[in-house]
């Protein structure tokens, strides 16, 4: 089972969503990043976002594989 590649925009959007749902929030993460204080926080949220997207993708593939194909039921 292959996991698809996600775009940078998809990962960043999910990272923003996750960071905004929890502390410190995306704006605080980016503020620290812009002054060069803490790139580890940005990497953390991007990694969590990628893991979250991959988990959704795998779940979606499993559901699709488990769904019986119906043909000719017209």
Residue, then its C-alpha position, 0 to 999 in steps of 0.5 A: x500500500x503506497x502513501x501518496x506524496x502531499x504538497x507543501x501547501x497541504x502539509x502547511x495547512x494541516x500544521x497551521x490547523x493543528x497548531x491553532x487547535x493547541x498552544x502556542x498557535x500558528x502565529x506564535x510558531x511563525x513569529x518565533x521562526x521569523x526572528x530565527x529563535x526556534x525552527x524546532x517548533x516549526x519542524x515539530x508541527x510540520x512533522x505532526x501534520x505529515x503524520x496526520x495526513x498520512x494516517x488519514x490517507x492510509x485509513x481512506x485506502x483501507x476503507x476503499x479496499x474494504x468497500x465491495x465493488x458492485x457491478x451490474x446492479x442497474 
